[in-house]
């Protein structure tokens, strides 16, 4: 119990100590290994995370969540085929789990298999169409396929579901930039700055989708307003 409390508080190192003590007492519970694996993953210690999750899978091979968590490790390693196989195993056990379906779609997106990703996202929406991440990522797929009208529709739905998350605004700005609609692009970009300037400042000058805006005086003004201010705060 103390280990779980520390995990929930973000005190991963202390959580690991309590979990290891539990193992020393001889408890070999699949959930314990799964939690330890998750904590190690959150700490970026992928080898230890994998070891504990594999122990969990060995004890209870019918637990879909274990394969789902293992897929995160393989995705972090950019081993997309391995991540796909683990997710397919999880989905075989729980075929209507939207989180698993979405994550598989995201793996396909990362491996640039956009059509398959879209099919997974559509399947997610047939079960639950209220996940803003699904609509956002489906919009990203359509951007990469050059279908900007469908991209805008997906991103609009994402904004409707979660109007205070910067991502769909930022991605909508990319769509308008790519289609030479400068005013709309800057409008959505400013909204994304307002919602999460520190994240957007790290993205805007590296994102080729926004390249057409870089020399725009209004873009420069936004960048100086939000990013220089952020830089000054970090330096003080």
Beta strands, then each sheet from edge to edge (+ up, - down):
end
